[in-house]
Amino acid sequence: MLGGFFTPQFMASLNFPGYHLHFLSEYRTRGGHLLECRYKQVRIGLQHIPKLEVGLPLTIDYLTADLDTDITKDLEEAE
C-alpha cells in the first residue's frame, strides 16, 4: 500500500516540493519512504484538500528563523 501527498513549489518553506510517498507492507509490519518501485496492479484514489491549517510556534527562535534555505542537499543526504 502507498500513501502520500504533493507539495506545490510555493510551499517550499513548509515541506519539500513535489510528491512525497510512503509504503506500508501487506501485513503492516514495515513501512517508510518510497524512493523507487515497480508495480503489478494499481488502484488510485485521490483526495483534494483545499485547506491547510498549520500550527506554528510563537517563539523568538522560530519568528526570527531564516526559512529561505535550500533544503535539497539536506533531503538527499537524509534519504
C-alpha positions as CSV (number, residue, x, y, z in Angstrom):
1,M,0.0,0.0,0.0
2,L,1.2,3.5,-0.8
3,G,0.1,6.8,0.6
4,G,1.4,10.3,0.1
5,F,0.9,13.9,-0.8
6,F,2.0,16.6,-3.2
7,T,3.5,19.9,-2.0
8,P,3.5,22.8,-4.6
9,Q,6.6,24.8,-5.1
10,F,5.2,27.9,-3.4
11,M,5.0,26.0,-0.1
12,A,8.7,25.0,-0.2
13,S,9.4,26.6,3.2
14,L,6.9,24.2,4.8
15,N,7.8,21.0,3.1
16,F,10.0,19.7,0.2
17,P,8.1,20.4,-3.1
18,G,6.9,17.5,-5.2
19,Y,5.5,14.1,-4.4
20,H,6.2,12.5,-1.1
21,L,5.2,8.8,-0.9
22,H,5.4,6.2,1.9
23,F,4.8,2.5,1.6
24,L,3.2,0.1,4.1
25,S,3.8,-3.7,3.8
26,E,0.9,-6.1,3.3
27,Y,0.9,-7.1,6.9
28,R,1.6,-3.6,8.1
29,T,4.9,-4.6,9.8
30,R,7.2,-2.5,7.7
31,G,7.0,1.0,6.1
32,G,8.9,4.0,5.1
33,H,9.8,6.4,2.3
34,L,9.2,5.2,-1.2
35,L,12.2,6.0,-3.4
36,E,11.6,3.6,-6.3
37,C,9.0,1.0,-7.2
38,R,7.6,-1.4,-9.8
39,Y,4.0,-2.3,-9.7
40,K,1.9,-5.2,-11.0
41,Q,-1.5,-3.8,-10.3
42,V,-2.6,-0.3,-9.5
43,R,-5.7,1.3,-8.0
44,I,-5.5,5.0,-7.5
45,G,-7.6,7.2,-5.2
46,L,-7.3,11.0,-4.8
47,Q,-8.5,13.4,-2.2
48,H,-8.4,17.1,-2.9
49,I,-7.8,19.1,0.3
50,P,-8.2,22.8,-0.5
51,K,-7.4,24.0,3.0
52,L,-4.2,23.5,5.1
53,E,-4.0,24.6,8.7
54,V,-0.6,24.8,10.2
55,G,0.1,25.5,13.9
56,L,3.4,27.3,14.1
57,P,5.3,28.1,17.3
58,L,5.3,31.6,18.7
59,T,8.9,31.6,20.0
60,I,11.6,34.2,19.2
61,D,13.8,31.5,17.7
62,Y,11.1,30.5,15.2
63,L,9.9,34.0,14.5
64,T,13.4,35.1,13.6
65,A,14.5,32.0,11.8
66,D,15.7,32.2,8.2
67,L,13.4,30.0,6.2
68,D,14.8,30.8,2.8
69,T,17.4,27.9,3.0
70,D,17.6,25.5,0.1
71,I,17.0,22.1,1.7
72,T,17.6,20.0,-1.4
73,K,21.1,18.8,-0.3
74,D,19.8,18.0,3.2
75,L,16.9,15.9,1.8
76,E,19.2,13.9,-0.5
77,E,21.5,13.1,2.5
78,A,18.6,12.1,4.7
79,E,17.2,9.7,2.1
